[in-house]
Structures are given as structure tokens and as C-alpha cells.
Amino acid sequence: MRALSSILWNSLTRRGLASASAVLLAVLAVQALTKRGSEWQDVYVRAGLQWWSRQDIYGAGSAYLYPPFQAMMAAPFGAVPEWLSRLCWFAMSALSMIVMVTLAWLLAQGPPLKTASSMQRREWFAFALGLICSFSYILNAFAHQQTDVMIGALLIGGVWYFAAGRDVAGGALIGVAAACKATPLLWCPYLLWHKRWTAAFVVGTVALVVNFAPDFVPPPDGGFRIVQWFSRYVQPTQQIDATLGTWGSAIEYNQSLSGTVQRLINTRLDLTGPEPQIAARPVVPSQTLKLIVYAMFLSLIAISIFAAMRARRIVQDAGELPRPVVIEYSIVFTLMLLMSPMSSRAHFGILILPAFCLARVAVATRDLMIWTIIGSVAVLTMFINKDLVGSFAHDVFLWLGATTFSTGLLWFGCIYVLWRNPRLQDVVVQE
């Protein structure tokens, strides 16, 4: 009877995974082709056409706020019908999503998904729990037709190569991701700290070189577009007297630590109307608040370094648990999002790596602290799903920074795992 039950379970889970994947891809494909507004078309492809025609891609009214590399890459899609451009975007994003999920699961030491029919039930539970904590952010990127899923695949592919000791390949992928959105440059100091000189050099060099490539079509006023991007967007928003969390978007959509601290301290939420309204409420001057947030950044970095150093002093075989170096990679991902000047929800899909890691540790060790952390993240993630809680509650939790707190919890969970240093003998057989 037990063998028959196991065969039935394996058959249902294998077919269920294939069916759910097919349905999801079909729904996303229809959405990609029929959605009225498309950030892919209105932001990236439009900027690509402006780049090709030697217009100023950062001119007045432009919604393109990124380094110039992505504009150049999107330019060819302006020469084809919009439906074909959207279809190509969907195909690239769908493939990237598969790469993100598959490699993140393998980095977390999960059994290969191609052997899904023989996966233990606890592994299925860990897989589902990790998706609950992170997958809505990937779907958010699909809903807005952003490029973050493709960037996420580059990042997770890069750390996959780092974990395998292939520094050049890993550095090249993360360098391209940094060329798209500069926050992945945080990998340079991390790699330098571990004396992986080649990887750090490749990340920085690729990020810089590919952003000079668009200048083979010169901008209208000369100079370099990457310098224009820095002087128009980065430098003004990061000055000490600039408002914290400012970056070409409404403050509630900035779920970085800067955006959330700014909202919670210097704005208030009016709940008396049919929809929550955000109003300015200056309490702490910008200069003081920035110094506080920068001190928080330094504390996060210092604690992360200390936990990693402590874990590396103990030589061990993690067995079926995620390797300590992968936990470190997960920490870097969380710090990228927390320390960025601007982190919208579409950026947070890379949390799939720490989510899978903590979910697998939780089901393997039954550690109460890790269960509390991963369970809290799952609940918070559901609270910011508009389809589940409604627009009013969604807006409230968005203002409160539920995504920021979820990321902070995942960071703390990774620190806890490195500090506690679970061993193979901590694993509990649950089958």
C-alpha cells in the first residue's frame, strides 16, 4: 500500500508540475500580447529607437532611467511589428524564468527537477515554500513587461558559475547584469574580499565596456551616455541634501531600505478615503536621515562579513544542505536590494535563491527560528499580492514596506544559518 501511494504521489506531482508550468506560460503569453500598456515597448524599445536616431535617450519626459546598454539592446525590436517584439520579449523572459528557478533550486542543493518523479515530499514542500516567498516578484516583472527576469537569470547564472569555480564566465554574466542596472556592482567588493581578483575585474570591466558600446552611435551633444546617465540620475539623487529614496518613481514603489525609511519617517498614510493616500510629513532632515541609513548599510555589511568569516572557520560538509558559500551569495542578493537607491518589486525576483536555501534548511532541520523566518516571509509576500488582499490592503502594506521587511528577514535568516552552521547530523529524516 505504501509503495502504491508513493507511485501515485510521484505520478501526480510530475504531471501536476508539467501542467501548472504549461498553464502559467500560456497565461503569461496571452498577457504579454494583449496588455494595453507595455513598459518593454514604451520604455526600452522607445529608448532604443531614440538611440538609433541619435536623440537624447535621457531627455525631458523620458521614462528610461537606466544605463545606455539596455537601450542599444532593445533597438532592433523597434524594427519589427509590436506583436512580434512583445512575443520575443516574452520568449526571452520565459526562458530566463526557467533558468532562475532551475539554477536557484540546484544552488540550494535541491534534487534536479528533471527527477521530479522521485523527489521526496519534503523537497516538494520546500520547493513550494520557496516559490511562495519569491515568485510573485517574478510575476510582477511579467505583468509590467520589465527586463528584471532576464537580469535575474544573468545574476543567478553568474553565481552558478562562481559556485563551480568558473570566475570568468560568472563575472561576465554578472557584469552584463551590472551594465543593465548598476546595483550588481556590489559583487566587485565581495569578490575582492575573497581575493577572487579575476572575477571582480571581469565584472567591473564588462559592466563598463558594454555601456560604452552604445556610443558608436554618438549622442546629439557628444560625450558619453554612461556619463550622462550618472550625472543626470545618480549624482543628483545621491547628494547628501537630496531627499532619501528619490529615483524617478513614486516613493511607495521604492522598496529599498532608503525608500521604506523615508516613507515611514517623513510621510504619513491617510486611510480616511476610499484609497490610502500618502502625504508628506517632514520629521527628520534629509541629511540626518541619510546618515542614519548609511550607518544601517555599514551595520548590515559588517554583520554579514562577521557571520561569513565565522562560518568559514569551521570546515564541514554541508551534506544535503545549501553550501555556506551559496548562503553568502544569497546575502549579497539581499544587500543589493536593500542598499539600492531604488528597488521596485520587479527587482526582487532574485530572492528566489535565499528563499529556496532557507526553505530547504527549514524542512531538513526543523529549526524553529528558520521556520519562523520563512513563514513570516511567506505571509508578508501574500499581503502585498493585490489579487489576494485587495487594492486597499495592498497599498497599505506597500507603504509599510512589506517587501523591504521580507528581504530583511531573508537576510537575517541567512546570517542565522551561517552563524548556527547546521551540519549533516542536524538533518531530520521525515519520510
KELUM-385125 format. One record per residue (C-alpha): residue number from 0; z negated, y negated, x negated. Coordinates in steps of 0.001 Angstrom, whole numbers, m for minus. Layout:
! KELUM-385125
- resi|pz|py|px
- NUM|Z|Y|X
...
! end
This chain:
! KELUM-385125
- resi|pz|py|px
- 0|0|0|0
- 1|m864|m2413|m2816
- 2|2423|m1642|m4596
- 3|4364|m2212|m1371
- 4|2551|m5517|m832
- 5|3414|m6606|m4370
- 6|7102|m5728|m3917
- 7|7237|m7635|m627
- 8|5499|m10655|m2169
- 9|7864|m10734|m5139
- 10|10929|m10463|m2917
- 11|9758|m13232|m580
- 12|8815|m15622|m3402
- 13|12096|m15092|m5242
- 14|14176|m15661|m2117
- 15|11923|m18485|m993
- 16|12334|m20336|m4284
- 17|16113|m19982|m4188
- 18|16318|m21047|m531
- 19|13985|m24016|m965
- 20|15921|m25203|m4012
- 21|19250|m24943|m2189
- 22|17953|m26836|847
- 23|16386|m29550|m1307
- 24|19574|m30086|m3320
- 25|21654|m30204|m131
- 26|19379|m32830|1440
- 27|19358|m34927|m1720
- 28|23160|m34701|m1992
- 29|23619|m35936|1575
- 30|21159|m38759|944
- 31|22955|m39753|m2257
- 32|26292|m40040|m469
- 33|25136|m41698|2768
- 34|22290|m44031|1768
- 35|23191|m47599|2659
- 36|21735|m49240|m472
- 37|22135|m47719|m3930
- 38|20375|m49061|m6998
- 39|22749|m46956|m9076
- 40|25697|m48904|m7663
- 41|24074|m52294|m7110
- 42|22206|m52492|m10418
- 43|23619|m50160|m13076
- 44|27296|m49885|m12147
- 45|27448|m53576|m11316
- 46|25947|m54440|m14705
- 47|28437|m52071|m16324
- 48|31349|m53930|m14737
- 49|29867|m57249|m15854
- 50|29514|m55878|m19368
- 51|33126|m54705|m19473
- 52|34389|m58077|m18222
- 53|32271|m59923|m20816
- 54|29977|m61515|m18257
- 55|26279|m62132|m18816
- 56|24531|m58977|m17555
- 57|21210|m60856|m17640
- 58|22479|m63938|m15810
- 59|20846|m65665|m12860
- 60|20386|m63346|m9893
- 61|20908|m60175|m11926
- 62|18764|m57196|m10923
- 63|19474|m55430|m14214
- 64|16265|m55749|m16279
- 65|16831|m53046|m18889
- 66|18206|m52856|m22442
- 67|22041|m53048|m22512
- 68|22709|m49379|m23286
- 69|22490|m48215|m19667
- 70|24950|m50893|m18535
- 71|27523|m49618|m21006
- 72|26954|m46010|m19930
- 73|27368|m46895|m16236
- 74|30547|m48936|m16761
- 75|33043|m46026|m16370
- 76|31686|m45301|m12881
- 77|32899|m48721|m11736
- 78|36481|m47488|m12123
- 79|36166|m44694|m9534
- 80|35513|m44779|m5760
- 81|31895|m45368|m4855
- 82|31509|m41950|m3234
- 83|32610|m40284|m6465
- 84|30309|m42486|m8533
- 85|27367|m41544|m6320
- 86|28294|m37872|m6457
- 87|28404|m37961|m10266
- 88|25037|m39727|m10337
- 89|23607|m37030|m8057
- 90|25002|m34198|m10181
- 91|23509|m35683|m13360
- 92|20174|m36301|m11646
- 93|20043|m32826|m10083
- 94|20722|m31175|m13429
- 95|18077|m33404|m15027
- 96|15550|m32426|m12361
- 97|16135|m28741|m13090
- 98|15695|m29418|m16816
- 99|12454|m31334|m16212
- 100|10880|m28665|m14022
- 101|12006|m25710|m16140
- 102|11080|m27089|m19566
- 103|7797|m28621|m18404
- 104|6740|m25251|m16956
- 105|7673|m23425|m20159
- 106|5884|m26027|m22310
- 107|2785|m25370|m20205
- 108|3139|m21693|m21238
- 109|4204|m20678|m17773
- 110|6275|m17479|m17473
- 111|10056|m18108|m17323
- 112|11199|m18999|m13814
- 113|14096|m16567|m14167
- 114|11452|m13838|m13931
- 115|10061|m15346|m10729
- 116|10065|m11972|m9002
- 117|7388|m10702|m11388
- 118|5222|m13835|m11611
- 119|1575|m13354|m10721
- 120|291|m15117|m7616
- 121|m1956|m17398|m9614
- 122|1092|m18577|m11563
- 123|2848|m19392|m8301
- 124|m234|m21317|m7221
- 125|m304|m23266|m10496
- 126|3414|m23995|m10178
- 127|2996|m25303|m6627
- 128|m82|m27342|m7537
- 129|1704|m28990|m10461
- 130|4633|m29897|m8212
- 131|2319|m31375|m5579
- 132|840|m33667|m8232
- 133|4147|m34936|m9603
- 134|7263|m34020|m7654
- 135|7074|m36911|m5168
- 136|7761|m39286|m8066
- 137|10949|m37420|m8907
- 138|11981|m37608|m5256
- 139|11228|m41350|m5310
- 140|13771|m41778|m8107
- 141|16306|m39876|m5988
- 142|15517|m41994|m2928
- 143|16209|m45222|m4832
- 144|19073|m43718|m6843
- 145|17446|m44699|m10117
- 146|18071|m43219|m13574
- 147|14473|m42139|m14202
- 148|15106|m38422|m13599
- 149|17750|m38432|m16329
- 150|15394|m40336|m18637
- 151|12635|m37850|m17786
- 152|14898|m34945|m18774
- 153|15571|m36636|m22127
- 154|11838|m37084|m22726
- 155|10797|m33570|m21762
- 156|13767|m32140|m23637
- 157|12681|m34153|m26663
- 158|9133|m32794|m26661
- 159|10544|m29302|m26086
- 160|12346|m29667|m29408
- 161|9249|m31188|m31040
- 162|7197|m28181|m29933
- 163|9833|m25935|m31546
- 164|9705|m27920|m34800
- 165|13192|m29430|m34369
- 166|12362|m33045|m35160
- 167|15890|m34415|m35449
- 168|17040|m33082|m32072
- 169|13780|m34099|m30388
- 170|13826|m37537|m31983
- 171|17435|m38105|m30910
- 172|16695|m37296|m27255
- 173|13594|m39471|m27129
- 174|15467|m42209|m28989
- 175|18110|m42247|m26245
- 176|15331|m42403|m23626
- 177|13799|m45344|m25510
- 178|17208|m47022|m25561
- 179|17220|m46857|m21746
- 180|13672|m48123|m21223
- 181|11696|m49176|m24265
- 182|8334|m47584|m23394
- 183|9176|m44227|m25103
- 184|8970|m46106|m28416
- 185|5262|m45242|m28193
- 186|6346|m41905|m29674
- 187|7032|m43602|m33020
- 188|3377|m44353|m33889
- 189|2323|m40957|m32528
- 190|4816|m39162|m34772
- 191|3896|m41321|m37763
- 192|234|m40454|m37209
- 193|1152|m36775|m37527
- 194|3336|m37517|m40589
- 195|6481|m36403|m38828
- 196|8423|m39083|m40648
- 197|11887|m37804|m39819
- 198|11211|m37598|m36093
- 199|9735|m41110|m35983
- 200|12675|m42502|m37969
- 201|15217|m40830|m35685
- 202|13510|m42116|m32509
- 203|13478|m45717|m33724
- 204|16919|m45627|m35291
- 205|18673|m44062|m32292
- 206|16965|m46456|m29866
- 207|18095|m49448|m31910
- 208|21595|m48326|m32868
- 209|22742|m47321|m29378
- 210|21596|m50680|m28000
- 211|23842|m52476|m30474
- 212|26793|m50325|m29376
- 213|27455|m52406|m26203
- 214|28202|m55408|m28417
- 215|31595|m54009|m29336
- 216|32451|m55879|m26113
- 217|30979|m59251|m27156
- 218|28762|m61173|m24706
- 219|30139|m64517|m23468
- 220|27799|m66659|m25565
- 221|27801|m64475|m28689
- 222|24725|m62913|m30253
- 223|23311|m59501|m29397
- 224|22491|m58308|m25905
- 225|19367|m56421|m27002
- 226|18032|m59693|m28438
- 227|18879|m61451|m25170
- 228|17013|m58788|m23200
- 229|13953|m59154|m25395
- 230|13928|m62959|m25313
- 231|14536|m63215|m21542
- 232|12310|m60458|m20217
- 233|9883|m59065|m22782
- 234|8769|m62150|m24667
- 235|8089|m64434|m21639
- 236|6189|m61792|m19656
- 237|4048|m60658|m22581
- 238|2842|m64062|m23753
- 239|m925|m64393|m23636
- 240|m854|m67015|m20861
- 241|1715|m65160|m18682
- 242|487|m63516|m15503
- 243|m539|m59921|m16144
- 244|1754|m57288|m14647
- 245|4768|m59579|m14212
- 246|8139|m57845|m14589
- 247|10868|m58678|m12080
- 248|9197|m56825|m9206
- 249|6530|m57331|m6563
- 250|3092|m56713|m8049
- 251|2266|m53826|m5689
- 252|5109|m51771|m7145
- 253|3774|m52095|m10676
- 254|1535|m49054|m11064
- 255|858|m49542|m14761
- 256|m2701|m50353|m15788
- 257|m1721|m54019|m16147
- 258|m278|m54208|m12642
- 259|m3230|m52481|m11000
- 260|m5879|m54529|m12808
- 261|m4040|m57728|m11844
- 262|m3879|m56690|m8175
- 263|m7474|m55543|m7867
- 264|m8932|m58619|m9556
- 265|m6599|m61521|m8845
- 266|m5181|m60645|m5419
- 267|m6623|m59620|m2074
- 268|m5249|m57401|669
- 269|m5192|m58793|4211
- 270|m5472|m55921|6708
- 271|m5639|m58003|9894
- 272|m1903|m57948|10662
- 273|434|m55118|11630
- 274|1230|m54621|7932
- 275|m1004|m55182|4876
- 276|m296|m58500|3180
- 277|m1064|m59372|m438
- 278|m2356|m62864|m1172
- 279|m3194|m64477|m4499
- 280|m6905|m64766|m5259
- 281|m7328|m66018|m8847
- 282|m10670|m64839|m10174
- 283|m10136|m64173|m13879
- 284|m7769|m66306|m16018
- 285|m4662|m64549|m17323
- 286|m5690|m64841|m20970
- 287|m9105|m63275|m20347
- 288|m7681|m60528|m18170
- 289|m5050|m59632|m20757
- 290|m7684|m59347|m23470
- 291|m9674|m57001|m21218
- 292|m6626|m54834|m20528
- 293|m5639|m54750|m24206
- 294|m9165|m53613|m25024
- 295|m8726|m50842|m22444
- 296|m5476|m49836|m24150
- 297|m7213|m49590|m27518
- 298|m10010|m47526|m25967
- 299|m7533|m45098|m24405
- 300|m5742|m44698|m27739
- 301|m8970|m44283|m29725
- 302|m10365|m41648|m27351
- 303|m7033|m39789|m27370
- 304|m6938|m39723|m31185
- 305|m10549|m38588|m31433
- 306|m10037|m35740|m28928
- 307|m6834|m34600|m30654
- 308|m8474|m34629|m34089
- 309|m11417|m32615|m32788
- 310|m9127|m30023|m31200
- 311|m7033|m29664|m34360
- 312|m10110|m28906|m36487
- 313|m10567|m25652|m34593
- 314|m7876|m23101|m35439
- 315|m7240|m20911|m32430
- 316|m4639|m19047|m30465
- 317|m4429|m20624|m27024
- 318|m3013|m17378|m25692
- 319|m1564|m17886|m22236
- 320|m2968|m21422|m22010
- 321|m930|m24524|m22967
- 322|m942|m25211|m26702
- 323|m3097|m28159|m27852
- 324|m9|m29959|m29174
- 325|1556|m29831|m25690
- 326|m1635|m31334|m24273
- 327|m1176|m34120|m26842
- 328|2397|m34638|m25648
- 329|1059|m34885|m22097
- 330|m1393|m37557|m23200
- 331|1419|m39587|m24758
- 332|3300|m39420|m21444
- 333|298|m40725|m19520
- 334|m256|m43528|m22034
- 335|3417|m44537|m21820
- 336|2984|m45085|m18092
- 337|m436|m46741|m18230
- 338|377|m49096|m21104
- 339|3871|m50111|m19992
- 340|4358|m53706|m18812
- 341|5974|m52261|m15685
- 342|5706|m48734|m14279
- 343|7213|m48179|m10844
- 344|6608|m44902|m9017
- 345|10027|m43574|m10029
- 346|8872|m43625|m13664
- 347|6017|m41183|m13062
- 348|8101|m38011|m12753
- 349|7218|m37141|m16360
- 350|3683|m36429|m15120
- 351|5058|m33006|m14271
- 352|4148|m31906|m17811
- 353|401|m32780|m17712
- 354|264|m31615|m14082
- 355|1631|m28169|m14954
- 356|m664|m27940|m18001
- 357|m3835|m28754|m16084
- 358|m2844|m26607|m13106
- 359|m2366|m23578|m15353
- 360|m5658|m24189|m17162
- 361|m7421|m24583|m13818
- 362|m6219|m21303|m12317
- 363|m6681|m19399|m15593
- 364|m10199|m20562|m16461
- 365|m11669|m21589|m13073
- 366|m13154|m24611|m14797
- 367|m14823|m26758|m12102
- 368|m14104|m30054|m13869
- 369|m10394|m29334|m14213
- 370|m10224|m28160|m10607
- 371|m11859|m31409|m9502
- 372|m9405|m33468|m11531
- 373|m6223|m31677|m10479
- 374|m7395|m31502|m6864
- 375|m8127|m35239|m6810
- 376|m4687|m35972|m8257
- 377|m3052|m33828|m5560
- 378|m4919|m35699|m2806
- 379|m4145|m39138|m4252
- 380|m485|m38221|m4628
- 381|m298|m37234|m957
- 382|m1974|m40519|62
- 383|928|m42504|m1382
- 384|3551|m40451|433
- 385|4749|m42686|3272
- 386|6106|m39740|5245
- 387|2665|m38082|5275
- 388|272|m41008|5824
- 389|2446|m43704|7412
- 390|3545|m47067|6053
- 391|215|m48879|6624
- 392|m1913|m46405|4647
- 393|845|m46076|2049
- 394|823|m49836|1413
- 395|m2964|m49877|1133
- 396|m3061|m47070|m1424
- 397|m149|m48636|m3279
- 398|m2131|m51866|m3631
- 399|m5218|m49916|m4706
- 400|m3173|m48304|m7494
- 401|m3452|m44670|m6392
- 402|m654|m43730|m8792
- 403|m2439|m45503|m11643
- 404|m5671|m43659|m10906
- 405|m3817|m40329|m10631
- 406|m2317|m40920|m14062
- 407|m5708|m41866|m15448
- 408|m7187|m38660|m14059
- 409|m4456|m36575|m15673
- 410|m5116|m38382|m18966
- 411|m8837|m37625|m18650
- 412|m8099|m34005|m17773
- 413|m6014|m33606|m20927
- 414|m8784|m35204|m23000
- 415|m11280|m32817|m21432
- 416|m9121|m29789|m22240
- 417|m8755|m30874|m25883
- 418|m12475|m31570|m26137
- 419|m13619|m28369|m24454
- 420|m10921|m26429|m26286
- 421|m10606|m23442|m23907
- 422|m9946|m20161|m25672
- 423|m8213|m16982|m24707
- 424|m11533|m15406|m23719
- 425|m12019|m18156|m21109
- 426|m9145|m16753|m19091
- 427|m10236|m15019|m15928
- 428|m8207|m12083|m14643
- 429|m7585|m12869|m10980
- 430|m5046|m10229|m9963
! end
